[in-house]
Amino acid sequence: MAPSLDDTIDDHIAAAGVGADGEMAPVKSRVTVVGSGNWGSVAAKLIASNTLKLNSFHDEVRMWVFEETLPTGEKLSEVINKTNENVKYLPGIKLGRNVVADPDLEHAVRDASMLVFVTPHQFMEGICKRLVGKISVDAEAISLIKGMEVKREGPCMISSLISEQLGINCCVLMGANIANEIALEKFSEATVGYRKSKETADKWVQLFNTSYFMVSPVQDVEGVELCGTLKNVVAIAAGFVDGLEMGNNTKAAIMRIGLREMKAFSKLLFPSVKDSTFFESCGVADLITTCLGGRNRRCADAFARNGGKRSFDELEAEMLQGQKLQGVSTAKEVHEVLSHRGWLELFPLFSTVHEICSGRLPPTAIVEYSEHPPNYSIVGGAAQFF
């Protein structure tokens, strides 16, 4: 049955933000998820369940899909919209009837007031360049991306890259979040890092928080983001330990040393980073879960079992079905920062992980470095970080 003229008029009034009683209705936020991999699809699922419940958000959640042709010859975005399922990156999970896959990046972000970025970090600079001038001036962003860009002038966090290139505020969300477990609605936690506006942070919490996904805000963007970034390097080390069957004692030691280096690196780069952040979900909890079950640990395990004879690129292609391995590239980026600033001796675990990944050392070197403990006091005040 076709809509009546009255219904059509009511729809136009509602779209203009005017209620049935003639008063201005609250402006609803439109959400777009930029990215549709494993974690991006789970993020869309979480958000979509909340936008249907909350009057402050439009029901529809757009999800930008980097278009791919499936073995069936079908386009990935078309299959997602037909089946309500990301059959390549999150098979068997319904995303929510209000998730709309869109392969056109500019169209996907049009009119969006809340942008959720969740792509491999190495693609973000190109994505931001494509979006300059294409988004709402009052949009808010949040990054779920682990990694950093290393430029000649120094490291640039992804949240800063987004803010600087797009001229918008950007929070971050990190935590002990293996995507497939959240997709199955197993209980998890996460941390939203924000700069100034607690009100904005609370809105992100409202958008992501569910009965099985508990989100807490922390006023420490750099600390939260660096925890999410650096834990992947430690997970590579943990994978080497597992692949060499060194045992749980060794793995626990590697994780503790790794957490210490995460904290030191973060506070040397950003003195504002809070000690307490490392005890949030984004810190020690994320480190534990990634070292126990994440993709970086699994690929590093296989690398060590093969004696370093199979490249990480080969293992990534074989084991991750299109997902990206972040730890190896992050280890390289961290190494560039350490080398440039003369800090290599301060971070033997981070340095050794990179040397193993690049083929300069065998996987067994992951424990050999500890014969020469570093002198952290050579950097002014660095001892306070441990």
C-alpha positions as CSV (number, residue, x, y, z in Angstrom):
1,M,0.0,0.0,0.0
2,A,1.5,3.4,-1.0
3,P,2.0,6.0,1.7
4,S,-0.7,8.6,2.1
5,L,0.0,12.3,1.5
6,D,-0.2,12.9,5.2
7,D,2.4,10.2,5.9
8,T,4.8,11.7,3.3
9,I,4.4,15.1,4.9
10,D,5.1,13.6,8.3
11,D,8.2,12.0,7.0
12,H,9.5,15.3,5.6
13,I,8.8,17.0,8.9
14,A,10.6,14.3,10.9
15,A,13.6,14.5,8.6
16,A,13.7,18.3,9.2
17,G,13.9,17.6,13.0
18,V,10.4,18.8,13.8
19,G,8.2,16.7,16.1
20,A,4.5,16.0,15.6
21,D,3.6,18.6,18.1
22,G,5.5,21.3,16.1
23,E,8.5,21.4,18.5
24,M,12.1,20.9,17.3
25,A,13.0,17.2,17.8
26,P,16.6,16.4,19.0
27,V,19.1,16.1,16.2
28,K,20.0,12.4,15.7
29,S,23.5,11.3,15.1
30,R,24.4,9.4,11.9
31,V,27.1,6.7,12.3
32,T,29.5,5.4,9.6
33,V,32.0,2.6,10.2
34,V,35.0,3.1,7.9
35,G,36.3,-0.4,7.5
36,S,34.7,-3.8,7.2
37,G,37.3,-6.4,8.2
38,N,36.9,-8.8,11.1
39,W,37.0,-6.1,13.9
40,G,35.2,-3.5,11.7
41,S,32.3,-5.9,11.2
42,V,32.0,-6.6,14.9
43,A,32.1,-2.9,15.6
44,A,29.2,-2.4,13.2
45,K,27.3,-5.2,14.9
46,L,27.8,-3.6,18.3
47,I,26.8,-0.1,17.1
48,A,23.8,-1.3,15.1
49,S,22.3,-3.0,18.1
50,N,22.5,0.3,20.0
51,T,21.3,2.7,17.3
52,L,18.0,0.7,17.2
53,K,17.5,1.2,20.9
54,L,18.6,4.8,21.3
55,N,16.6,7.8,20.1
56,S,19.6,10.0,19.8
57,F,20.9,8.0,16.8
58,H,19.6,7.2,13.3
59,D,18.8,3.5,13.0
60,E,20.9,3.0,9.9
61,V,24.7,2.3,10.3
62,R,26.7,2.6,7.1
63,M,29.8,0.4,6.8
64,W,32.4,1.3,4.1
65,V,33.6,-1.8,2.4
66,F,36.8,-2.0,0.4
67,E,35.2,-3.8,-2.5
68,E,36.3,-7.3,-3.3
69,T,35.1,-10.0,-5.7
70,L,34.4,-13.3,-4.0
71,P,35.2,-16.7,-5.5
72,T,31.5,-16.9,-6.5
73,G,32.0,-13.8,-8.7
74,E,29.8,-11.7,-6.4
75,K,30.7,-8.4,-4.9
76,L,31.4,-8.5,-1.2
77,S,29.3,-5.4,-0.4
78,E,26.3,-6.9,-2.3
79,V,26.6,-10.2,-0.5
80,I,26.7,-8.3,2.9
81,N,23.6,-6.4,2.1
82,K,21.8,-9.5,0.8
83,T,22.7,-11.8,3.6
84,N,23.4,-9.3,6.5
85,E,26.7,-11.2,7.0
86,N,30.3,-10.5,6.1
87,V,30.9,-13.9,4.6
88,K,34.6,-13.3,4.1
89,Y,35.8,-11.6,7.4
90,L,33.0,-12.6,9.9
91,P,31.2,-15.6,8.5
92,G,28.2,-17.0,10.4
93,I,27.4,-13.7,12.3
94,K,24.4,-11.5,11.5
95,L,25.5,-7.8,11.6
96,G,22.0,-6.4,12.2
97,R,19.3,-5.5,9.7
98,N,20.2,-1.8,9.9
99,V,23.8,-2.2,8.7
100,V,24.3,-1.1,5.1
101,A,27.5,-2.0,3.3
102,D,28.7,0.8,1.0
103,P,31.7,0.4,-1.4
104,D,31.8,4.2,-2.1
105,L,33.8,5.8,0.7
106,E,32.6,9.4,0.0
107,H,29.0,8.3,-0.1
108,A,29.4,6.2,3.1
109,V,30.6,9.2,5.2
110,R,28.2,11.7,3.7
111,D,26.1,13.4,6.5
112,A,27.7,11.2,9.2
113,S,28.3,13.0,12.5
114,M,30.1,10.0,14.1
115,L,32.9,8.3,12.2
116,V,34.3,5.0,13.4
117,F,37.7,4.2,11.8
118,V,38.7,0.6,11.9
119,T,41.1,-0.3,9.0
120,P,44.7,-1.5,8.9
121,H,46.8,1.4,10.1
122,Q,49.0,1.5,7.0
123,F,45.9,2.5,4.9
124,M,44.8,5.4,7.0
125,E,46.8,8.2,5.5
126,G,45.4,7.5,2.1
127,I,41.9,7.2,3.4
128,C,42.2,10.6,5.2
129,K,43.4,12.3,2.1
130,R,40.4,11.0,0.2
131,L,38.1,12.4,2.9
132,V,39.4,15.9,3.2
133,G,36.5,18.3,2.6
134,K,34.1,15.4,2.3
135,I,32.9,15.1,5.9
136,S,30.7,17.3,8.2
137,V,32.7,20.0,9.9
138,D,31.1,19.1,13.3
139,A,31.7,15.4,13.0
140,E,33.3,13.4,15.8
141,A,35.7,10.5,15.2
142,I,36.9,7.5,17.1
143,S,39.8,5.2,16.1
144,L,39.8,1.5,16.8
145,I,43.1,1.2,14.9
146,K,46.3,-0.3,16.3
147,G,49.5,1.2,14.9
148,M,51.3,4.5,14.2
149,E,52.7,6.4,11.3
150,V,56.4,7.2,11.5
151,K,57.4,10.4,9.7
152,R,60.7,12.3,9.5
153,E,59.6,14.5,12.3
154,G,58.7,11.6,14.6
155,P,55.9,9.2,15.3
156,C,52.3,10.2,14.6
157,M,49.5,8.3,16.3
158,I,46.5,7.4,14.1
159,S,44.1,9.5,16.2
160,S,46.4,12.5,15.6
161,L,46.6,11.8,11.9
162,I,42.8,11.8,11.7
163,S,42.5,15.0,13.7
164,E,45.2,16.8,11.8
165,Q,44.1,15.8,8.3
166,L,40.4,16.0,8.8
167,G,40.2,18.8,11.3
168,I,38.0,16.9,13.7
169,N,38.3,15.6,17.3
170,C,39.2,11.9,17.5
171,C,38.9,9.6,20.5
172,V,40.2,6.0,20.6
173,L,38.8,2.7,21.7
174,M,41.1,-0.1,22.6
175,G,40.8,-3.2,24.9
176,A,41.1,-6.9,25.4
177,N,39.0,-7.5,22.3
178,I,39.5,-10.6,20.1
179,A,36.8,-9.8,17.6
180,N,35.4,-13.3,17.0
181,E,34.7,-13.7,20.8
182,I,32.8,-10.4,20.9
183,A,30.9,-11.4,17.8
184,L,29.7,-14.5,19.7
185,E,28.7,-12.1,22.5
186,K,31.2,-13.4,25.1
187,F,31.8,-10.9,27.8
188,S,34.6,-8.4,27.1
189,E,35.7,-4.9,28.2
190,A,37.2,-1.9,26.3
191,T,38.5,1.6,27.1
192,V,37.6,4.8,25.3
193,G,40.4,7.3,25.5
194,Y,39.4,11.0,25.2
195,R,41.2,14.4,25.4
196,K,38.9,17.1,26.8
197,S,35.2,16.4,26.3
198,K,33.8,13.8,28.8
199,E,30.4,14.4,27.1
200,T,31.8,13.2,23.8
201,A,33.4,10.2,25.5
202,D,30.1,9.3,27.1
203,K,28.4,9.4,23.8
204,W,30.9,6.9,22.4
205,V,30.5,4.7,25.4
206,Q,26.7,4.8,24.9
207,L,27.2,3.8,21.2
208,F,29.4,0.8,21.9
209,N,28.4,-0.4,25.4
210,T,26.2,-3.6,25.6
211,S,25.4,-6.2,28.2
212,Y,28.4,-8.2,27.0
213,F,30.8,-5.4,26.0
214,M,31.5,-3.1,28.9
215,V,33.2,0.2,27.9
216,S,34.8,2.7,30.3
217,P,36.2,6.2,29.5
218,V,39.7,7.4,30.4
219,Q,41.1,10.9,29.8
220,D,44.4,9.7,28.1
221,V,44.2,9.3,24.3
222,E,48.0,8.6,23.8
223,G,48.2,6.1,26.7
224,V,45.1,4.1,25.5
225,E,46.2,4.2,21.9
226,L,49.8,3.2,22.5
227,C,48.7,0.3,24.7
228,G,46.6,-1.0,21.8
229,T,49.5,-0.4,19.4
230,L,52.5,-1.8,21.3
231,K,50.9,-4.9,22.7
232,N,51.1,-6.4,19.2
233,V,54.9,-6.3,19.3
234,V,54.9,-8.1,22.6
235,A,52.4,-10.7,21.2
236,I,54.9,-11.4,18.4
237,A,57.5,-12.2,21.1
238,A,55.0,-14.4,23.0
239,G,54.4,-16.3,19.7
240,F,58.1,-16.9,19.3
241,V,58.2,-18.4,22.8
242,D,55.2,-20.6,22.1
243,G,56.6,-21.8,18.7
244,L,59.9,-22.7,20.4
245,E,58.0,-24.4,23.2
246,M,59.8,-22.5,25.9
247,G,57.0,-22.8,28.4
248,N,54.7,-20.6,30.5
249,N,57.4,-19.2,32.8
250,T,59.3,-17.8,29.9
251,K,56.1,-16.5,28.3
252,A,55.1,-14.7,31.5
253,A,58.5,-13.1,31.8
254,I,58.3,-11.9,28.2
255,M,54.8,-10.4,28.8
256,R,56.0,-8.6,32.0
257,I,59.1,-7.2,30.3
258,G,56.9,-6.3,27.3
259,L,54.5,-4.4,29.5
260,R,57.4,-2.5,31.2
261,E,58.7,-1.5,27.7
262,M,55.2,-0.5,26.6
263,K,55.0,1.8,29.6
264,A,58.5,3.3,29.2
265,F,58.1,3.9,25.5
266,S,54.7,5.6,26.0
267,K,55.9,7.9,28.8
268,L,59.1,8.9,27.0
269,L,57.1,9.9,23.9
270,F,54.2,11.5,25.8
271,P,54.9,12.4,29.5
272,S,51.2,13.0,30.0
273,V,50.4,9.3,29.7
274,K,49.0,8.1,33.0
275,D,50.3,5.1,35.0
276,S,46.7,4.0,35.7
277,T,46.0,3.5,32.0
278,F,48.1,0.4,31.9
279,F,45.7,-1.2,34.4
280,E,42.7,-0.6,32.2
281,S,41.3,-3.0,29.6
282,C,43.4,-1.3,27.0
283,G,46.6,-2.1,28.9
284,V,47.4,-5.3,30.8
285,A,44.2,-7.0,29.8
286,D,44.7,-6.4,26.1
287,L,48.3,-7.5,26.4
288,I,47.2,-10.8,28.1
289,T,44.5,-11.7,25.6
290,T,46.7,-10.8,22.6
291,C,49.6,-12.9,23.8
292,L,47.3,-15.8,24.5
293,G,45.1,-15.9,21.5
294,G,45.6,-13.1,18.9
295,R,46.6,-13.3,15.3
296,N,50.0,-11.9,16.0
297,R,50.8,-14.6,18.4
298,R,49.6,-17.3,16.1
299,C,51.6,-16.2,13.1
300,A,54.8,-15.7,15.2
301,D,54.3,-19.2,16.6
302,A,54.3,-20.6,13.1
303,F,57.3,-18.4,12.2
304,A,59.3,-19.8,15.0
305,R,58.3,-23.4,14.4
306,N,59.6,-23.0,10.9
307,G,62.9,-21.6,12.1
308,G,62.1,-18.2,10.5
309,K,62.4,-19.8,7.0
310,R,58.8,-18.8,6.0
311,S,58.2,-15.1,5.8
312,F,55.5,-13.3,7.7
313,D,54.0,-12.1,4.4
314,E,53.6,-15.8,3.4
315,L,52.2,-16.8,6.8
316,E,49.8,-13.8,6.9
317,A,48.4,-14.8,3.4
318,E,48.0,-18.4,4.5
319,M,46.7,-18.0,8.0
320,L,44.6,-14.8,8.1
321,Q,42.4,-15.0,5.0
322,G,42.8,-11.4,4.1
323,Q,43.3,-9.9,7.6
324,K,46.4,-7.9,8.2
325,L,49.2,-8.7,10.7
326,Q,49.9,-5.5,12.6
327,G,52.7,-6.6,15.0
328,V,55.5,-6.9,12.4
329,S,54.9,-3.5,10.8
330,T,54.5,-1.9,14.3
331,A,57.8,-3.5,15.4
332,K,59.5,-1.9,12.4
333,E,57.9,1.5,13.2
334,V,58.9,1.3,16.8
335,H,62.4,0.4,15.8
336,E,62.7,3.5,13.6
337,V,61.7,5.7,16.5
338,L,64.1,4.0,18.9
339,S,67.0,4.1,16.4
340,H,66.3,7.8,15.5
341,R,66.3,8.8,19.2
342,G,69.2,6.6,20.3
343,W,66.9,4.5,22.6
344,L,67.7,1.0,21.2
345,E,69.6,-0.1,24.3
346,L,66.6,1.0,26.5
347,F,64.2,-1.4,24.8
348,P,65.9,-4.8,24.2
349,L,62.7,-6.7,23.7
350,F,61.2,-4.3,21.1
351,S,64.6,-4.2,19.3
352,T,65.0,-8.0,19.3
353,V,61.5,-8.6,18.0
354,H,62.2,-6.4,15.0
355,E,65.6,-8.0,14.4
356,I,64.0,-11.5,14.4
357,C,61.1,-10.4,12.1
358,S,63.6,-8.8,9.6
359,G,65.7,-12.0,9.6
360,R,68.8,-10.6,11.3
361,L,68.4,-12.8,14.3
362,P,66.9,-16.3,14.8
363,P,63.7,-16.8,16.8
364,T,65.7,-18.2,19.7
365,A,67.2,-14.8,20.2
366,I,64.0,-13.7,21.9
367,V,65.4,-14.8,25.3
368,E,69.1,-14.3,24.7
369,Y,69.0,-10.5,25.0
370,S,68.3,-10.7,28.7
371,E,71.9,-11.7,29.5
372,H,72.7,-7.9,29.3
373,P,70.0,-6.0,31.2
374,P,69.6,-2.5,30.0
375,N,70.6,0.6,32.0
376,Y,67.4,2.5,32.0
377,S,68.9,5.4,34.0
378,I,70.8,6.7,31.0
379,V,67.6,8.6,29.9
380,G,66.9,11.3,32.4
381,G,64.2,10.3,34.8
382,A,63.4,7.1,32.9
383,A,63.8,4.9,36.0
384,Q,60.5,6.3,37.3
385,F,58.7,4.5,34.5
386,F,59.2,1.1,35.9
